[in-house]
């Protein structure tokens, strides 16, 4: 009888511990609060980027690309000879910034002094209409060719297409809305406002999806992908799928942001604001 009593109690406590562990794992991580550190007036941004040293890059409606230090102080500015809106801006590669002009169907690279390279024309490679373009870790460039409904990868050095992947088995050729694209950790992330975030490997094979419908921009921090939705920054762990959120100031209208270890840079149509992250 005593042995049965001890076994029953042990079994009951094991069940309680198992249930407690499950509940703890199910509780979402606490939200974070933001404290404004600094702000400055800017022209309406069309693309933003950040580098590993904490510098901030901002393209505005006038086609200019500005470089700011991590506190938001402007350091350099690039003024193109032909004014056109910058569609995408990336600075994940050391010492150079990728700039894509959808209207011109061209891209170029800026060095650390924002001196431009020669322009690369997508039409020279038989691309119908490149809606989005973004650099890859191996110095290539990914392009979403909307006219031919394909994903291609370009080798700029030899000016040739090295990967040509049709998308009709992944996306609906009629009912789709590709809004943003970026490579991270040798994977390409493509936002479709109707399907969410589609993930490709470095050979353009689909390897997964994340529920992120309705977004038009996203960025990364370590092993997390983040976007703005319903006036908050939502973060998803790429390996555990754990979700966290950071509430934005009430009534704010931020579209772009850069998330860093201890702060967040938020861009509205008129301001660049830096907030400290606190729990």
N, C-alpha and C positions, 0 to 999 in steps of 0.2 A: 504493500500500500504506500509506504513512504517513498519507494523508488518511483512508483507511478506518479505520485504527487510532485516530486522533483522534476520528472521528465515533462509533466504537463506545464509546470511553471516555466521551465526552460524554453519549451516550445512557444508558450504565450509571449515571453519576452523577445524571442527571436522574431516573432511576427510583428510585435510592436516596433522593434528596431528596424525591420525591413520597411514597414509602413512609414516610419519617421524619415528614413533615408530617402524614400521615394518622394515624400512631401518636400524635403529640403531641396532635392534636385529639381523639383517642379517649380519652385519659387523663382520668378524672374529676378535678375540682378537689379539692385536699386537704381532709380534714375539719378542723374547728376544735375547739379545746379550750375548756372553760368553767372560769372561776375565780370562786368565790363571793365577792361583794362585800358583800352584806348580806341579811338575812332578817327577817321579822316574822310573828307569828301572826295568822291571819285566820279568820273563819267560812267555811264551805264556799262557794266561789264557784259561781254559776250562769251568769255572763256577765262578760266583761271587755272593755275598750276602752282605747285610748290616743289622745292628741291630738298635734298637730304641735309643741307646746311640750314634749312629753315627759311630761306628766301621765298618771297611771294612774287608770282608773275601774274599780271592782269592785262587782258586785252579789252579795249573799250570799243564803243560803237564807231569811233573814228578810225579804227584799224590800227591804233597805236598799241604797242606792247610795253608795259612798264615793269621794271624790276624793283621790288621793295625789300628792305631787310625784315627780319622776323618781328620787328616792332611796328611795321607799317610805314616806315620812312622811305620815300622814293630815292633810289640810287641811280638808275639808268632808264632811258626810254628809247624805243625803236619807232621811228616814223617811216612807214613805207612810202615809196614813190608813187604807187598806185593805191588809192584808198579803197579798201574793201573790208567787209566785216570778217573777223576771225571766227571760224567755227569751232576749232579745237586748239588747245594749247597744252603741251605736255613737257615735263622736265624730269623724267625718271632716269634718263641717261646722263652720265656725268658730263658736265661742262657744255651741254648744248640743249636748246629748247626747240621743240617741234611746233610749227605753226601751219595750220591748214585753213585754206580759204575755199569754202564751198562754191561761192559765186564764181570765182576765177578758175575752179577746178585745178588748183595748184597747191603745193606745199613747199616749205623751205625750213632750214635750220638756222637758229641764231647761236653764236658762240657766247661765252661768258660775258663779253662786252656788248652783247646784243647786235653784233655785226652779222648781217645775213649772208647765207650761202646763195648759190644760184637757185632759181625757182625750178621745181620739178612739175611738169604738166601731165595730168592723168590721161589726157586724150592721146598722148604719144604712145601709150601702152594699150590702146583699144578699149579703155574703160568708158562705158556709156555715160553714167552720171554717178560720181562718187559722193554719196550723201554724207558719209562719215569716213574719217581717216585717223589713225593713231599709230604711234611707233611701237616696235617690238623690241625685246631685249637683245636680239641678235642683229640690231641695226637695220631691220627691215621696216616696212610700213604696211599695216593692215588697212584695207579699203572695203567698205560696203558699197558695191556697185548696184545701185537700185534699178537701173535700166535693165541690166542682164540678170538681176536677182541672184547675185553670187557674192561670196566673200573671197577676196584675193589678197595675196601677200606679195609685196614688191621688194625687190632688191635694188635700192637706189644706186648703188655703185655701178651695177651693170645695166640699170634701167630695164629690168625685165620682171615678169610675173613668175614667181617660183611656186606659188600655191594658188589653185583655182578651184574653189569648192562651191557647187550649187547649193542653194538654200531652200529649194522647193519641198524637200522632205522634212524640213525643220520648221519652216514658217509658212503661213498661208500667203501665197503671192498677192492676194487681193486684200485680205484683212490683216494687215500688220502695220506697225508704227515704230520703226527703229529710231530711238531718240539719242542714244549715247553709246560709246564704245571705248574700252580701255583695256590694255594688257596689264596683268599683274601676276607676278610669280609664275611666269611662263604659261599663263592661261589667259585667254581672251574673254572678256565679259562684255556682253551686248545686251542693252536694255531695249525690250519691246514693251511698250505701254500696255499691250493687250495680254501678253504671256508672262511677263516678268523678266528676270535676269537670266539670260542663257549663257552657259559656260562652255567654251571650246578649249581643246588642248592645242598644242603648238603646231598641229597639222590640220587645224580647222575641223576636227571631229567634235561633235557635241558630246559633252561628258556630264552635264547636269543642268539643273535650273534652281533658281531661288525665287520664292514668292515675293515679287516686288513690282506689282502692276502699277501703272500710272506714274512712274518716275521718269524724269528727263535728265538727271545727272546723278552721278555717284562718285565716291572716292574711297580710299583705303587707309587703314592704319594697322600695321602689323598683320595679324591674321583676321582682320575684320573688314567687311565692306559696309559702307554707310551711305544713306541717302536722306533727303528731306521729304517728309510726308505728314500732312495734318499738323503742321506747325511744330514739328519735333524732328530731331535727327534720330533715325532708326539704324541700329547697328546689328549685323548678323555675323557670327563667327563662321568662318569658311570651313572649319573642321568639325565643330561640335554642333553647329546650327543654333547655338544659344543666342538669344536676342536681348538687347538692352536698348534704352531710349534716353535721349537728352531733350528736355523740353526747351523750346525757344521762347524768347520774351513775347508776352501777349501782344498780339496785333502786329508782330513783325512780318516782313515780307522778303525773307532771304531766299534766294534761288541757288546760289553757289556757296560752297564752303570748303575749307581745308581743315582737317582734324589732325591735331598733333598730340604728343604725349601729355602735355599739361595745359594746352589751350586750344581754342578753335577760332579760325578766321572766318567770318561771315560777311557775305557780300550782298548788299541790296542794290537797287538801281542807282543810289546816290552815295552810299557809304561803304567803307571797309572798316569793320568792327572786329576787335580782338577780345575774346572772352577767356577768362580763366575757368578751368574745369574743376569744380569742387563737389564733394559728396556730402 
